[in-house]
Amino acid sequence: MTTLARGIDTLTRDALTVLQPGFTGTSAPDWVLRRLGEGLASVGLFGRNITSPEQVAALTAQLRAERDDVLVAIDEEGGDVTRLEVRTGSSFPGNHALGAVDDTDLTRAVARELGRRLAECGVNLNWAPSADVNSNPDNPVIGVRSFGADTDLVARHTAAYVEGLQAAGVAACTKHFPGHGDTAVDSHHAVPRIDADTETLFARELAPFSAAITAGTRAVMSAHILVPALDPERPATLSRRILTELLRDTLGFTGLIVTDGMEMQAISGTYGIERGSVLAIAAGADAICVGGGLADDDTVLKLRDALVSAVRAGELPEERLADAAARVRSLAAWTATSSRGAVPVAADTGIGLVAARRALRVTRVDPAVAPLTAAPFVAAFTPVANIAVGDETPWGVAAELRRLLPGTETASFAGTEAGEEALKAAGDRRIVAVVRDVHRHPWMADALTTLLTTRPDTLVVEMGVPQSTPQGALHVATHGAARVCGTAAAEVLTRA
């Protein structure tokens, strides 16, 4: 069907339909409501849009008053990556903690409770779970967002998470296809590259996505990564070989393909978001995620016009744009049906803490270690947070220790003098050292060595991917930095 036959209004509407923008503020701006009336079918919520569940419910109701089938998406992985609880920390442990427990029934139940809370707020598409196999321990952006380094474990928990989330009527968006685990670069900053051969990719990276597809995931998110064995020229988000020939034709996925944020430097710094969006739709993507950083009407209009112009110029087949828009509408229809058909279940507000407790790995390096009975000094050795996690979400054990042991003090340290500075600040108080991915930060390892050499009675809480050799009089590995992980660790420290 030609552009002339379908009409420019339909073309423009389709171009708006495939966009999935964010916005600023805790209520919908006028421009968002206006674009919903013109064809926009999706929006994304970020931490800046959220103050409370009640406020989110009011916001989503405002959006649905304009368009009742709007897709409201959020990046709510639980664990370190939370938007719904960005100011307090998550009530749910993340993937790495669930993988450490390795109980798929628990993973399914946690995902269902998280989905229930999202649905209660009017959110019906979750950019989760991460199906990445964390095969590279130096990975700066995945880490505890992964269920683990074992492919089979990641695959079974990815499937369980998809099933639990969608049982609550919220569409899962499994990410980051074709797998972001074996990278040493954060795609927020540059283009990561995976040099594994095809056999390795199918056996390791792709297996969890196959499991998610079998489990019925309604959406898959592409990664801005270059995988030469699959496509030596273009990153996955812009690759027809990867999105259409591999994901659609080989793996048999028929749902919605969503891009990762197009303003990330891996795309915006190499192709630009307008050209990148055109190439992504042409490659087989159906929804363009933008708005983590660029969140305004001008961006939406530029992307809409870029897509329309590409169709007019013959660079983007009109049928491909129409197909993408149809897939967006199809998912919107599913969410409307699934929310009505979801079997009501009683809220399980305690399941997150139960899971966090089960995920702990406690090592008594000193068999005679004594529990905390007086207010300690908490030394948090704080690395720079990756953008996906953000630096606004609190982490650590200090808040819960203050509740259990009033008078607990804390301070953050970083850099080459961190160990000496922590010793000086602690004085003669018992020290709790809180670390995150010690193996990736030499300064942190040095600081811990300095601390333990002088104060061997120090208690250590590792809230990232656990190091191989536990240190401190007592070592507690939480497998994540969610609020409930801190609570579970504090309980152990006070009864050690």
Secondary structure as UniProt FT lines:
FT   HELIX           3..6
FT   HELIX           8..17
FT   STRAND          19..21
FT   HELIX           30..38
FT   STRAND          42..45
FT   HELIX           47..49
FT   HELIX           53..66
FT   TURN            68..69
FT   STRAND          71..74
FT   TURN            79..80
FT   TURN            84..88
FT   HELIX           95..101
FT   HELIX           104..120
FT   TURN            121..122
FT   STRAND          125..126
FT   TURN            137..138
FT   HELIX           143..145
FT   HELIX           151..167
FT   TURN            168..169
FT   STRAND          171..177
FT   TURN            181..182
FT   TURN            187..189
FT   HELIX           198..200
FT   HELIX           201..205
FT   HELIX           206..215
FT   STRAND          219..222
FT   TURN            228..230
FT   HELIX           236..238
FT   HELIX           241..250
FT   STRAND          256..258
FT   TURN            262..263
FT   HELIX           265..268
FT   TURN            269..271
FT   HELIX           273..283
FT   STRAND          287..290
FT   HELIX           297..312
FT   TURN            313..314
FT   HELIX           318..341
FT   TURN            349..350
FT   HELIX           351..359
FT   STRAND          361..363
FT   TURN            367..368
FT   STRAND          377..381
FT   TURN            387..389
FT   HELIX           398..404
FT   TURN            406..407
FT   STRAND          409..413
FT   TURN            416..417
FT   HELIX           418..426
FT   TURN            427..428
FT   STRAND          431..435
FT   HELIX           438..440
FT   HELIX           442..454
FT   TURN            456..457
FT   STRAND          459..462
FT   STRAND          474..477
FT   HELIX           483..493
FT   TURN            494..495
//
